[in-house]
Amino acid sequence: MTLAVFFGCAFIAFGPSFALFVFTIAKDPLRVIILIAGAFFWLLSLLLSSLVWFIAIKASNSQDLALQRGLLIFGVFFSVLLQEVFRFAYYRLLRKATEGLAAISDDDGSAISVRQMAYVAGLGFGIMSGAFSMINILSDSLGPGTVGIFGDSQYYFITAALMTLALTLLHTFWGVVFFEGCEKSRWWVIAAVVSLHLLVAGLSLLNPLYEGSLPPVYVITLATGVWAFFSSGGSLHSLSALCTRRKAEGESS
């Protein structure tokens, strides 16, 4: 049973992102480089936020539960802000490196577009974020199978997997919207992305109340996905044309 939980939760958490990587990124070396670099930038933000968290914990009174709870909330929100700072830094780096990226690209034409870079960089952020939030939980899911015996919810692992999936997709969507806001100097868009990230992080603190965290997070994920679709140049007309073409191909086959 523990093995089934492990693979089930792993496929839920990382299946969609793995599929996106295989079908949209793996065949292009340039996109792979951008994805790995994006994951590295997220790791840098984690390193700095962990350092601040470690110093705060060591400098505080470990017996003061209220203070420790406050430090936890501070750590979560500080980490979110630092991630967005590094997302902006990565955007600036990619913009400055566009000519260099064109030089190493296999395509003799134009370099990879900003929208493509935004998608790949966002997926890099999401995959690394999901990996760090889920790996330890997957390790625990292998056994012994004691979830729920001492009053813990039996839905803990599946909830963690669904939350990881949502965060991975959200980072991808946020990357697209964030880069678009930077390109067009729409600072309210950047502020909206940061605010949504803070909101989702706050909702994750409600994870023990699963019905209070998962539904709102998935509503935000769906809405942000629609926003990212239109930000990346999508339209209702293009979506309708795609559905019509797929239907015609299905009928012809």
C-alpha positions, -999 to +999 in steps of 0.1 A: +000+000+000+028+024+008+044+018-026+010+026-043+008+059-022+043+068-032+038+064-070+003+078-069+014+110-052+045+113-073+026+110-105+000+136-093+026+160-081+051+158-110+032+141-138+020+172-156+053+191-152+072+160-165+049+159-195+054+196-202+091+191-200+092+161-223+068+175-250+078+212-250+113+215-237+135+183-238+141+185-276+155+220-275+189+224-257+184+261-253+151+256-234+167+230-212+195+255-203+169+282-195+149+257-174+180+246-154+191+281-149+156+291-137+157+262-112+191+274-100+177+309-094+149+294-073+175+275-053+195+307-046+163+323-032+158+292-010+194+294+002+191+330+012+157+326+028+169+296+047+199+315+060+176+343+073+153+317+088+182+299+105+195+332+120+160+342+132+154+308+149+188+308+166+184+344+179+148+338+192+135+320+223+126+285+213+102+281+243+080+310+231+055+292+209+037+324+198+071+338+187+079+306+168+046+307+151+052+343+141+086+334+128+071+306+107+047+331+090+075+356+085+097+329+070+070+319+045+062+354+033+099+364+032+107+334+011+079+344-013+092+379-017+127+367-022+115+342-049+099+371-068+130+392-065+150+364-080+123+359-107+128+396-117+166+392-116+164+362-139+142+382-163+168+409-164+195+384-170+177+367-198+169+400-215+206+410-214+216+376-226+192+374-256+220+380-282+242+354-265+213+329-265+208+335-302+244+327-308+242+292-292+208+284-306+204+258-334+179+281-351+195+305-376+166+328-373+155+349-343+163+339-308+138+323-284+110+347-277+104+363-244+071+345-240+089+312-245+116+321-221+089+331-195+072+297-198+104+277-196+118+298-167+085+296-148+084+258-152+120+257-139+109+276-108+079+253-104+097+220-108+124+229-083+098+244-058+077+212-061+107+189-057+117+206-024+082+206-011+074+170-019+105+149-018+106+144+019+069+137+020+073+110-007+101+095+013+078+093+044+051+077+023+072+046+017+065+035+052+058+025+078+022+031+070+011+049+102-008+079+087-040+084+106-033+061+135-026+089+159-054+112+146-036+125+115-057+128+084-055+099+059-056+126+032-023+141+041-002+127+013-028+132-015-033+168-003+004+175-003+006+161-039-023+182-051-008+213-035+026+206-051+009+202-085-009+235-081+023+253-070+042+239-100+016+251-124+012+284-107+049+291-109+047+284-147+017+307-151+033+334-129+064+333-150+045+340-181+024+368-166+054+383-147+076+385-178+048+400-198+044+427-171+081+434-171+082+437-209+053+462-210+063+480-178+030+471-162+040+472-126+005+465-114+008+431-131+040+424-112+024+435-080-006+412-088+017+382-093+035+389-060+002+394-042-012+361-056+020+343-045+017+357-010-020+347-009-013+311-020+015+309+006-009+321+033-035+296+022-008+268+025-006+276+062-042+263+064-033+229+051-045+211+083-079+224+072-078+208+038-111+222+026-099+257+035-067+256+014-071+233-016-103+247-032-091+284-031-057+275-044-071+256-074-095+285-081-065+308-082-046+283-104-074+281-129-078+319-130-041+325-133-039+299-161-065+318-181-046+350-175-013+334-186-030+321-217-041+355-228-008+371-217+011+347-240-009+358-270-038+333-268-073+343-278-108+328-279-104+327-317-072+308-317-086+284-291-117+278-312-096+273-343-075+247-325-106+228-313-121+229-348-089+216-364-086+188-338-122+178-345-116+178-382-085+157-378-104+132-357-132+129-382-108+124-411-089+097-393 
